[in-house]
Amino acid sequence: MYTLNNKNVLGFSGFKEHFGLWFFQGVFLSDPLNKLINAQEGKTKALRQMRFKSHVEIDTEIVLSYIEE
């Protein structure tokens, strides 16, 4: 979990089939590449995540651009 001004901003999670990078206020990101999905449709409003099945799917430049925004 990463915080800024005592608020959750970013987190990592792992599951059986994928791992994710969570943006706690991701709904406010511009998402020009359409990489973010709703973490739990119908349950969360702001939380968005990027999902990966393998580390080779991670494009560092893209991930960093979302983090920097």
N, C-alpha and C positions, 0 to 999 in steps of 0.2 A: 504494500500500500504506500502510495506517495501522497503527501499532503502539501497544501499551500495555504498559509494563513489559518492553520488549524482546521482546514476543510479537506475531505477526501477528494482527490483529483484523478488519480490513476491507480489501477491495481492489476495484478496478474492472477490468473486462476488456471488450474489444470483439471481436466476431466478424462474419462476413459478414451473418448474419441477425438478430443481436441483440447487445445489450451487457448486462453483468451487474454486480451489486453482490454481492460475495462476503463471507460471514460465516464466518470460519475455524473458529469453534466454534458455528456456527448450530444444530446439533442441540440445544443447551442453551437456545435461545430458545423462548419460549412459543408464538410464531407464531399468535396468535389469529385472524388473517385468512387463514391458510393461503396465505401469499405465498411461502414458501420451498420450494425444490425441492432434492433431492440433486444436487450438481454432476456426479457421475459414479457412477451407480448401480452398486453392486458393487465400486467402487474406493475410494471415500472414505466415511468414517463420520461425521465431524463437519462437514465443509464443506457449507454450504448457500448458495444464491444466489437473488436476485430477478432475473428476466429482463425486459428491455424491448425492444420493437421500435422504439420512437420515444420521444423525450423527452416527448411529450405524455402518455404513459402513466404518468409518474412523479407520484405523489401525495406531495408533500414532507412532509406531516404524518405519513403512514404510514411513509415511509422513515426519518424522524427518530425516530419512536417505536421502531423496530427497532434503530437505531443506539444510542439512549440505553439500551435494555435491556442 
